[in-house]
Amino acid sequence: RFSYVKRYFEDLEKEEVQFTAQDAFLFNLCRPERLLDLIYNFILFDGGTKKVTRYQQYFAVKKTLARLKVLVKDAKGRDRREGGVIWHTQGSGKSLTMVMMAQAIAMEKSILNPKIILVTDRTDLDRQITSTFRKCGMAVNNASTGTQLVHLLESPSDAVVTTIINKFTAAVKKIQKPLENPNIFVLIDEGHRTQHGTFNIEMQKTLPNACFIAMTGTPLFKKEKSTAAKFGGMIDAYTVDEAVKDGAVVPLLYEGRLPYLKVNSGPLDRFFDMVSEPFNDREKADFKRKFSRADQINSAEQRIYVTCWDISRHFRDNWQGTGFKGMLVCDKKLSAIKYKEILDEIGLVSSEVLISPIDDREGEDNAYEQSSDKVQRFWKKMMQEHGSAKKYESQVISRFQNLPDPEIIIVVDKLLTGFDEPKNTVLYLTRNLKDHKLLQAIARVNRVEEGKDFGFVIDYYG
């Protein structure tokens, strides 16, 4: 009955068929083995939202798994699996890649009873990754002490273990007998920065056959390329350019702005002559050099005052009422509190300060330097208002993310890594940031949000 249809298709097969780009896409995504793999292994529920892998996550997991399946002999003739470094730019979903990676390792039939440890270098990242795993429905134990981590490492449980680098360091020192299992997998987030010196040696001694995989969101600098080789080389790279082309992040626009400062040199010179009267010429030169540093000038009251006016007008004219938010990065806690006071006094924009507890040495020049009375008073007020450091942090972040105010969040080191808020659009920089710290800070404003074409970096430091 359908012989004419059969003949029609047989004739088609004799013709030379031209493939279109759409054919290639359909084949790459929908051929049965790929489609079933995506459905079974690469769909997650993240806090109730169904998410399917992006291509760089899929191929990073596949490449890593292919590498892990092969046992190689080390110099001492022991079997081990080779790790490596995955460089995926910030905003490309590294936390979810780690979840998919852990899931793929756990489900790989050729790897018996894998023990997966996720190590981050900051407590908020540790919390974020632990909650991502829990939201995605994977059994996970968070080790809050070195002793607890030792117990989890030595136990036969196959739950994923999350911890921070200093607990991992403490645990490594406490383990008496090396754990020689080649099925221990250590996934380190931003961790290849911690892989220098004695810690690396201690870790290799305690976990001689473990497989180390480092995830990073920033490019490897010279010193770290040797570290990548220590891990087993580069596994996969997904750069900023690729992420921007794919629409995974928005491009960043940079503007250097200098507030208008008028220096009245006469009184300054007279004051300097008075306070430096007992010094000889060399001491005077040294004293002058110390107090004419950019850091000293940046934290001067008048400088903060004119910068606050500039930020207030700039935010009001460009973003106020749009729902987009800003972040102001300061050099120390005292400066952060001063910025807040002056912004409140001007009254054009609403702001909140988020700093770490005053016993942390964040933003202090000296380990023995005391936090000023103003910082002590501010911290006491925050504790009375919120009850604890944890509640203070979570409530300020929640207000920034979910309410119209504050429009600007003022930070020193907090939230410069691992903080994802798509509405965060403009970053005001008033301090010196270099290398990874700078790259991580500017990536706070590159997340995709409706109506957001760019992230803006406004630099008052230079």
C-alpha positions in Angstrom: 0.0 0.0 0.0 2.8 2.4 0.8 5.3 1.2 -1.8 5.3 4.6 -3.5 6.2 6.2 -0.2 9.0 3.7 0.3 10.2 4.4 -3.3 10.1 8.2 -2.6 12.4 7.8 0.5 14.7 5.4 -1.3 15.2 7.9 -4.1 15.9 10.6 -1.5 18.7 8.5 0.0 20.4 8.5 -3.4 20.6 12.3 -3.4 23.3 14.3 -1.8 21.7 15.9 1.3 23.0 19.3 2.5 23.0 19.7 6.3 21.9 22.9 7.9 23.0 24.4 11.1 19.7 23.5 12.6 20.3 19.8 11.7 23.6 19.9 13.6 21.9 21.4 16.6 19.1 18.9 16.6 21.5 16.0 16.2 23.8 17.3 19.0 21.0 17.7 21.4 18.3 15.2 20.5 20.1 12.0 19.3 18.7 9.3 21.7 21.9 8.6 23.7 22.6 12.3 24.3 18.9 13.2 25.1 18.5 10.3 27.6 21.9 11.2 29.2 20.7 14.9 29.6 17.4 13.8 31.1 18.8 11.2 33.5 22.1 12.8 34.6 21.9 16.6 33.9 18.7 17.9 35.2 18.5 19.4 38.7 15.9 21.0 40.9 17.6 24.0 42.5 15.4 25.4 45.3 12.3 24.1 43.4 13.4 25.5 40.0 14.1 22.8 37.3 17.5 23.5 35.7 19.1 21.7 32.7 22.9 21.7 32.3 24.5 24.3 30.0 26.9 23.0 27.4 30.1 24.0 29.3 28.9 22.2 32.4 28.0 19.1 30.4 31.4 18.8 28.7 33.4 19.7 31.8 31.7 16.8 33.7 32.1 14.4 30.7 35.8 15.3 30.3 36.5 14.9 34.0 34.7 11.6 34.2 36.7 10.2 31.2 39.9 11.2 33.0 38.8 9.8 36.4 37.9 6.3 35.0 41.6 5.6 34.2 43.8 4.5 37.0 47.4 5.5 36.5 50.6 4.4 38.4 52.4 7.0 40.4 56.2 7.2 41.0 55.7 4.7 43.9 53.7 2.2 41.8 50.4 3.1 43.5 47.1 3.3 41.6 45.6 6.7 41.5 43.2 8.8 39.4 44.5 12.0 37.8 42.6 15.3 38.6 43.0 18.7 37.1 41.7 22.3 37.0 38.4 23.4 35.5 38.4 27.2 34.7 34.8 28.4 34.3 34.3 32.1 34.5 32.3 33.6 37.4 28.5 33.5 36.8 28.7 30.3 34.7 27.2 28.1 37.5 30.3 26.5 39.1 28.3 25.5 42.2 25.8 23.5 40.1 28.7 22.1 38.0 30.2 20.7 41.3 26.8 19.2 42.2 26.6 17.5 38.7 30.2 16.4 39.0 29.6 14.8 42.5 26.5 13.1 41.1 28.3 11.8 38.1 31.2 10.4 40.2 28.6 8.8 42.7 26.8 7.1 39.8 29.8 5.9 37.8 29.7 2.1 38.1 33.5 1.6 37.6 34.2 3.7 40.7 33.3 1.7 43.8 32.1 3.5 47.0 33.5 7.0 46.1 34.1 9.4 48.9 33.5 13.0 47.7 34.8 16.0 49.7 34.0 19.5 48.6 36.4 22.1 49.9 35.9 25.9 49.7 38.0 28.8 51.1 35.2 30.8 52.8 32.3 30.0 55.2 29.6 31.7 53.0 30.7 29.7 50.0 30.6 26.6 52.1 27.1 27.4 53.2 26.0 28.2 49.6 27.4 24.9 48.2 26.0 22.8 51.1 22.5 24.4 50.6 22.8 23.9 46.8 23.4 20.2 47.3 20.6 19.9 49.8 18.2 21.8 47.5 19.2 19.4 44.7 18.3 16.5 46.9 21.7 15.0 47.5 22.8 13.6 50.9 25.4 15.9 52.3 27.3 16.3 55.6 28.8 19.7 56.5 32.0 19.3 58.6 32.1 22.3 60.9 35.2 21.1 62.8 38.5 19.3 61.9 37.6 16.4 64.3 34.2 16.0 62.7 35.9 16.0 59.2 38.4 13.3 60.3 35.5 11.1 61.5 33.6 11.7 58.1 36.7 10.9 56.1 37.4 7.7 58.0 33.7 6.5 58.0 32.3 4.2 55.3 29.4 6.6 54.6 29.0 7.6 50.9 27.4 11.0 51.6 29.1 14.0 50.1 31.2 16.0 52.6 31.5 19.8 52.5 34.0 21.8 54.5 36.2 24.9 54.5 39.9 24.9 53.8 41.2 25.5 57.3 39.0 22.6 58.7 40.5 20.5 56.0 44.0 21.6 56.9 43.3 20.8 60.6 41.8 17.3 59.7 44.8 16.5 57.4 47.1 17.1 60.4 45.0 14.9 62.8 44.9 11.8 60.6 47.5 9.4 61.9 47.4 6.8 59.2 47.3 7.9 55.5 44.0 7.2 53.8 45.2 5.3 50.7 41.8 4.7 49.0 42.1 5.8 45.3 38.3 6.5 45.3 38.6 9.7 47.5 37.7 12.7 45.3 38.5 16.2 46.6 36.7 19.0 44.7 38.2 22.4 45.6 36.3 25.6 44.8 38.7 28.5 44.1 41.1 26.2 46.0 44.1 26.0 43.8 45.1 29.4 45.4 45.6 27.4 48.7 47.6 24.7 47.1 51.0 26.2 47.6 53.6 25.4 50.2 53.3 23.1 53.2 49.6 22.5 53.1 49.9 20.8 49.7 52.7 18.5 51.0 50.7 17.6 54.1 47.6 16.8 52.0 49.6 14.6 49.5 51.0 12.7 52.6 47.6 12.1 54.2 45.6 11.4 51.0 48.4 10.0 48.8 46.0 8.4 46.2 43.1 10.9 46.3 42.0 12.6 43.2 42.0 16.5 43.3 39.9 18.6 41.0 40.1 22.4 41.4 37.4 24.7 40.1 38.2 28.3 39.5 36.3 31.3 38.1 39.4 33.5 37.4 42.2 32.9 35.0 45.4 31.2 36.2 48.2 33.6 36.8 51.9 32.6 36.2 52.5 31.1 39.7 49.3 29.0 39.5 50.0 27.4 36.1 52.5 25.1 37.9 49.8 24.4 40.5 47.4 23.3 37.6 50.2 20.9 36.5 50.3 19.6 40.1 46.6 18.7 39.9 47.0 17.0 36.5 46.7 20.0 34.1 43.7 21.9 32.7 40.6 19.8 32.1 38.2 22.4 30.7 38.1 26.2 30.1 35.1 28.5 29.6 36.3 32.1 29.4 34.6 35.5 30.0 34.4 36.2 26.3 32.5 32.9 25.7 30.1 33.6 28.6 29.3 37.1 27.3 28.8 35.7 23.7 26.5 33.0 25.1 24.5 35.6 27.1 25.4 33.7 30.4 26.8 37.0 31.8 26.5 40.6 30.8 29.5 42.6 29.6 31.1 45.1 32.1 31.6 48.8 31.4 34.4 50.5 33.3 34.5 54.2 34.2 37.3 55.9 36.2 35.9 58.8 38.2 37.8 61.2 40.4 35.8 63.4 42.9 36.7 67.1 42.7 39.1 67.9 45.5 40.5 71.3 46.3 43.8 71.1 48.3 44.5 74.1 50.6 48.3 73.5 50.8 49.3 76.4 53.1 47.6 75.2 56.4 48.6 71.6 55.5 52.3 72.5 55.2 52.2 74.6 58.4 50.6 71.7 60.3 53.2 69.2 58.9 56.0 71.5 60.0 54.6 71.7 63.5 54.1 67.9 64.0 57.4 66.9 62.4 59.5 69.5 64.3 61.5 67.0 66.3 62.4 64.9 63.2 65.5 65.1 61.1 65.2 65.6 57.2 65.3 61.8 56.5 62.6 61.1 59.1 60.5 64.0 57.8 60.6 62.6 54.2 59.6 59.1 55.5 56.8 60.6 57.5 55.5 62.6 54.5 55.7 59.6 52.3 53.7 57.4 54.7 50.8 60.0 55.0 50.7 60.9 51.3 49.8 57.3 50.3 46.7 56.7 48.3 45.2 54.6 51.2 45.6 57.5 53.7 44.1 60.0 51.3 41.2 57.7 50.3 40.1 57.4 53.9 40.3 61.1 54.6 36.9 62.6 55.7 36.7 65.3 53.0 37.5 62.7 50.3 34.7 60.4 51.6 32.4 63.4 51.7 32.8 64.4 48.0 32.8 60.8 46.9 29.5 60.2 48.7 28.0 63.2 46.9 29.2 61.9 43.5 27.9 58.3 44.2 24.5 59.7 45.4 24.0 61.8 42.3 25.3 59.1 40.0 23.0 56.4 41.4 20.0 58.8 41.5 20.4 59.9 37.9 21.0 56.4 36.5 19.4 53.7 38.6 17.0 55.0 41.2 13.5 53.7 40.8 14.6 51.0 38.3 14.8 48.1 40.8 18.5 47.8 40.1 21.0 47.9 43.0 24.6 49.0 43.8 27.5 47.9 45.8 30.1 50.1 47.4 33.5 48.5 48.3 35.6 50.2 51.0 39.1 49.7 52.3 38.2 49.3 56.0 35.3 49.0 58.4 35.6 52.5 59.7 35.5 53.9 56.2 32.4 51.8 55.4 30.6 53.2 58.5 31.7 56.8 57.5 30.3 56.3 54.0 27.0 55.1 55.4 26.7 58.2 57.7 27.5 60.7 55.0 25.2 59.0 52.4 22.4 59.1 55.0 23.2 62.8 55.7 23.0 63.6 52.0 19.7 61.6 51.8 19.5 60.8 48.1 20.0 57.0 48.3 19.4 54.4 50.9 22.3 52.2 52.1 23.3 49.4 54.6 26.7 48.4 55.8 27.7 44.7 55.9 30.9 43.9 57.7 32.4 40.9 59.5 32.6 40.7 63.3 35.0 43.1 64.9 37.4 40.4 66.2 38.1 39.5 62.5 41.1 41.4 61.2 39.3 42.4 58.0 40.5 45.7 56.7 43.0 46.3 59.5 46.6 47.3 58.7 48.0 45.5 61.7 47.0 42.2 63.4 47.2 43.9 66.8 45.4 47.1 65.8 42.2 47.7 67.7 38.9 48.4 66.0 38.0 52.1 66.6 35.2 53.1 69.1 33.0 54.0 66.1 33.3 50.5 64.7 32.7 49.0 68.2 29.6 51.1 68.7 28.3 50.2 65.2 28.8 46.5 65.9 27.1 46.7 69.3 24.1 48.5 67.7 23.8 45.7 64.9 24.0 43.0 67.6 21.2 44.7 69.6 19.1 45.1 66.4 19.7 41.6 64.9 20.7 39.3 67.8 23.7 37.6 66.2 26.3 38.1 63.4 24.7 35.4 61.3 21.2 37.0 61.6 22.7 40.5 60.9 24.3 39.2 57.7 21.3 37.2 56.4 18.8 40.0 57.2 20.8 42.7 55.5 21.3 40.5 52.4 17.6 39.5 52.4 16.6 43.2 52.5 19.0 44.0 49.7 17.7 41.1 47.5 14.0 41.4 48.2 13.0 44.9 49.3 13.4 48.3 47.5 15.8 49.5 50.3 18.7 49.5 50.7 19.6 50.6 47.2 23.3 50.4 47.9 25.1 47.8 50.1 28.4 48.9 51.6 31.1 46.2 52.1 34.8 45.7 52.9 35.6 42.1 52.0 32.1 40.5 52.5 30.2 39.4 49.5 33.1 40.0 47.1 33.0 36.3 46.1 30.2 33.8 45.7 27.4 36.5 46.1 24.9 36.2 43.3 22.2 39.0 43.0 21.2 39.7 39.4 19.7 43.1 40.3 23.2 44.2 41.5 24.3 46.4 38.6 26.8 49.0 39.6 30.0 48.5 41.7 31.6 51.6 43.3 35.2 50.9 44.0 37.0 53.1 46.6 39.8 50.7 47.5 42.8 48.9 46.0 41.9 45.5 44.6 44.3 43.3 42.6 44.4 40.0 40.7 41.7 37.5 41.8 40.1 39.7 44.4 39.5 42.4 41.7 38.2 39.9 39.1 35.9 38.3 41.7 34.6 41.7 42.9 33.7 43.0 39.5 31.9 39.7 38.6 29.3 40.7 41.3 27.6 42.9 38.7 27.8 40.6 35.7 24.8 38.4 36.4 21.9 38.4 33.8 18.7 40.2 34.7 15.8 41.5 32.5 16.5 45.0 31.3 20.1 44.8 32.3 22.5 45.3 29.3 25.7 45.8 31.2 27.3 45.7 34.7 29.1 48.9 35.6 32.3 49.3 37.5 32.8 52.9 38.8 36.4 53.3 40.0 37.3 56.1 42.5 40.6 54.5 43.5 42.3 54.4 40.1 
